[in-house]
Amino acid sequence: MRTDLVTACEIAYGAKRTKAYELFRRGELDFPAVRVGNRVIVPVANLCQFLGIQLEPDAAA
């Protein structure tokens, strides 16, 4: 699963769009984010790990 940069930063830092992209450009995020075309994608598992949230194992795996 993945989410967009702005949503991830709103959850993690309470930051809005401008601050989210500023953190991304400066390399100051505490979780990985990858540019895919015009979007920046954040893996939900890494965001949860940063937040200290343990995900349940995937039943299909």
C-alpha positions, 0 to 999 in steps of 0.5 A: 500500500502507498499514500501520497506525500501530502497525506503522509506529512499531514499525518506525521507532522501536521504539515500542509502541501508546501511544507511537505514538498519542502521537506521532501526537496531538502531530504528531511523526511523521517520516512522514505518517499519516491518521486513517480512521474509528477507524484511523490509516493510514500509506502504506508508500511514505512510511514506506520513504522515511523509513527510506531504503529504495528501493521497486522500481517497480511493474511494472503501472504 
